């Protein structure tokens, strides 16, 4: 460490705001720590709002932070074999396949959010209505998602804390409660889609014997599977998710082989950007479905399941390198699965009268009519793939809900209690939805559109805090992102917000009617916009530098504006 509190100083309260603390400290140091400071002027670890250095995933910090909620206890973490390198060199050890295997897991759990039933519905509708023309957008949306998730992993590894915990420390009480509420709303919306998707798959596989609401009840019980597996360790849980992802990949690859889409059109669709006026809605849906707000919170917590010593630069850089490789591989797999689904429906239904009416529930029936039975009916292949997608995404949703609730509210509850609370938030409204929409395919599609809009609305409330935090030296120390990466990521964030804002405005312009309802929605949008602007301007180094640059650019008019004010 660069500094530490002496025993006599520990009793003194330290309550500096996070954003006002400098990266260095002036507290008395022990002799061996003075020597460490000579080697490195700046501390490696960021500073918490209570004046203590943030303890990372490799430290035994039980005594220092007993009252704080944690993503993983020390005994739950996967131990990574450490090299015998001396000192705190900045260069990570040589690449090791064994270490890559030990770090593999969090990225694949994160990638499940790219494969949930909402994404599959967006894929099949994009293929049926736009053909192969939006495959390039799917590729670039996945690439943008990768950049965001790598920043989320970076935040978790460097600070040893996840995004929800850091938001609790960074923002005023009213703002963090608003962020928590938005995260919970996004979580509930995603969970409804995922549970409904699993229930539809159960209905398909039971040939309609089990209605939608029964499938919802069955899916609701998966939290017990989650708790059971979690008791056997992180690696067992990750292995279970690997089976589900393999099931998805196998099912949709089988469908891809049965459909035999045009390889030439597929390649053109991936490489040649093309966007028509009739496919804008599907294009916006493809981008909007890929970035899931709860997934940004989730990944920053998942990476803490490995024991990494944040006091050593080489270990932090090594973890970041392996997580980057693993996340890239995971999202390549998810891109291929999404591509399989899109191209199957592009080959079978593009330009047909059924294209406008395809949704999750009737997709299997249309596939069966188009491609027939075969050795194993394609209807059941679709059902198996959809069930794997729904089950895996509801389980990771339960996981994300635990981190979001515990991080924002600092609740140290037993995991089974938090799982039940998180699951209950979504199950009650989902059962109501299932009973109401059970007999109507078109109503379910409308519901899915509303839920997609809900997800789009929540994106800034995960993305902006993430970019703000990874750009701050007080939080990230030497690992804050560079100016160039800040600029790139704010451009990506602005693009995502604009795209989802377009979806929001288009949806409200077609669905909201009446003066009273329109006035209420306009007021809500105004409050929403003000809050987004507040988050952008609050404590962000990049936004501060941008404002300063604009100020210098228009300096001749400074006195005029000052006189007005």
Beta strands, then each sheet from edge to edge (+ up, - down):
strand 1: 78-79
strand 2: 306-307
sheet 1: 1+ 2+
end
